[in-house]
Amino acid sequence: MDNLLDRLCDILDAELVRQETILAICRKKRDALRVADIQALEARTAALEAVLRESFEAEAERHHLLHALTLQMGLPQDAVTLTRLVEAVPEPWKSRLKHFQRQLKKTLETTQSVTRGYVRELRHRLQVCGQNFARLGFDSKEGKSGLYDSQGWRPETPGISPALVNQRG
């Protein structure tokens, strides 16, 4: 059983590193959004996808190992969780597993907070873009589409004047 617990600790340590990497990437994405660096956003998104893929692939092994440990310890198989395992294992495993559990939870909560801030900022920027498009007459909801000709400087619809720019653009 000690070998399985050692392996679980190694797997959780690797997952913690991945989650900390995800947090760092999310912070860099937020910073790139703040300065409107599209290339950095795309690069960070690609990096995030790669780390998330690794995490999803490792999840199956972690669940398999948790299942094997709970079977070996005679724990109920209806809800195999790390928390139940932590409650059942002796020291020093209990402390090690609790450490990983706390660190993972803390990192995931911080990532969630950073991601929520990123989403708020992104929504705000999209709202500003939408408002500017509406002012320029490109918002089809307001029926102003086609306010400018293909050159972008002469109103095509008589009687409607541009709200944001003059007739010359």
C-alpha positions, 0 to 999 in steps of 0.5 A, a space after each residue: 500500500 505504501 507504494 500506491 500512496 507514494 505514487 499518489 503523492 507523486 501524481 498529486 505533486 505533478 498535478 499541483 505543478 500543472 495547476 500552478 502553471 495554469 494559474 501563471 498562464 491565466 495571470 499572463 492572459 489577464 495582463 495581455 488583455 489589459 494591454 490588448 496584446 492579441 499575439 500574447 493572448 493567442 500564445 497564452 491560450 495555446 499554452 493553457 490548452 496544452 497544460 489542460 490537456 495534460 491535466 485531463 490525461 493525468 486525471 484518469 490515472 489519478 482516479 484509477 489509483 484512488 480507486 485501487 487504494 480504496 479497494 485495498 483499504 476496504 473503503 466504500 466504492 460508492 464515492 471514491 474521493 481524496 477526502 475519504 482516503 485522507 481520513 482513512 490513511 495513517 501518518 505520514 500519508 495523512 499529512 502529505 495528502 492533506 498538504 496536496 489537497 490544501 495546496 490544490 484547493 488554494 491554487 484552484 480558488 486563486 485561478 478561479 478568481 483570476 479567471 473571473 476577473 479576466 472574464 469581467 474585463 473581456 465582457 467590458 471590452 466587448 461591451 465597449 466595442 459593441 457600443 462603438 459599433 452601434 455609434 458607427 451604425 454597424 449594429 443591425 439591432 438598431 437598424 443603422 447598418 449601411 449608414 456609411 458607403 463602402 469607403 466609410 465616409 459618405 452617408 448612404 441614407 439621406 436624413 441620418 447623420 453620423 453620431 460619432 464621426 463627421 461626414 468625411 470620416 
